[in-house]
Amino acid sequence: MKNEQKEISRINALLSYNIIDTLKEKEFDKLAQLASIICETPIAIISLIDSQRQWYKAKVGIDADEIPLELTFCQYTIEKDELWEVEDASKNELLKDNPNVTVENGIRYYAGIPLQSDTGYNIGTLCVADTKPKRINEKEKIALKIISEQVMILLEAKKNNESLIAELRNLLKEKELESKKILEKN
């Protein structure tokens, strides 16, 4: 029951960003591209994970826009509070039978870091992947951490801007009503 409540809170934190199924944005695209370049991987993804799927806000090297939750590597990453690196997915107990691994030229290398909300819930991931086994160095790991923090700064800014816009609209409506009342009195 406790895990179920935690998952509900995590999903609520994710939904508070109002980001799922939004259009692509160059700021996020550039951060995914940067992760791919730094780690020298053909695949990089900024994803958000709801209760049924992993949705890609930005991506490099893949065509899909989302994947069912049960097929994701990132479902395991969001359970952690740090970078999770898998040097060869075909040898990893959690991943070796995953269709993304068993397919010809499947994923072998994976590194993912959780995207943590301001309330402490992991709402998604920044990850990189390759079709050959590898390992990234400490500087690349630090770079992924910095990029993941920048993703969250962007998400927080978008959330705050939406909140301010809603407040401004409400204020304008109130002022409009006040003005109408003044005009009606005259």
Disulfide bonds with the S-S distance in Angstrom:
none
